[in-house]
């Protein structure tokens, strides 16, 4: 396999902006009562599945396991609508994340529904998080870091 550009090295300032965004989201989700850190990890994994980003699927699966997520919730994630393993807030967050990732317009009913379940702050933060993981997926799919090389911290 041909090695591709080291995007962290060549665009270090841009990567720092993305890393700062991750820090912001971690702070927000660590105090959120609706979109929690474990839910955020599941969302990152689910969107990486949709975007078919092998590196990110590996990374977020490992992170979820290292943070105590159950195997059945991870395995069931691709069919989350038909699984009994997720809370009302997680279902709302996964639905919102998939909707935004699809690129479809957000109608008033969908917006009100997610705000009623998650709250305005969590909806804003989740929307930023969806944008972030979709961005990371596209970067990783372009520059192809080695799948399996990620080690949870």
Secondary structure, DSSP 8 states (H G I E B T S, - for coil): ------HHHHTHHHHHHHHHHHHHHHHHHHH-SSS-HHHHHHHHHHHHHHTT-HHHHHHHHHHHHHTT--HHHHHGGGGGGG-S-S-HHHHHHHHHHHHHHHT----HHHHHHHHHHH-HHHHHHHHHHHHHHHHHHHHHHHH---TT-----
